[in-house]
């Protein structure tokens, strides 16, 4: 979690933000192409119990009933959902302030 931002700062400083955004877009395109070539094997469900197991609500029920998994998901929601949004907003504000001070 520390090395990524450091490397990205070095790369942005070296090649510029426009080039970084272009590289980011190209990696998304390669991911989309890779996903398009994946084989699709539909799951055959035989009874209602199996069908409910593969539904969204069945997944939520499974997470709630599995305490270890529930704690991991809850921790991710707290860290990424609450703190992540605040940190991203602060990071954006810092970038905006530093870029305007650089232009002066």
URLIN-V654927 format. One record per run of one state. SS is the DSSP state (A for helix, B for strand, O for the rest). FROM is the first residue (numbers start at 1). LEN is the number of residues. Records with the same first field share a line. If there is no record, write none. Layout:
SS = FROM-LEN ; FROM-LEN
//
This chain:
O = 1-2 ; 16-1 ; 37-11 ; 54-2 ; 66-1 ; 104-1
A = 3-13 ; 17-20 ; 48-6 ; 56-10 ; 67-37
//
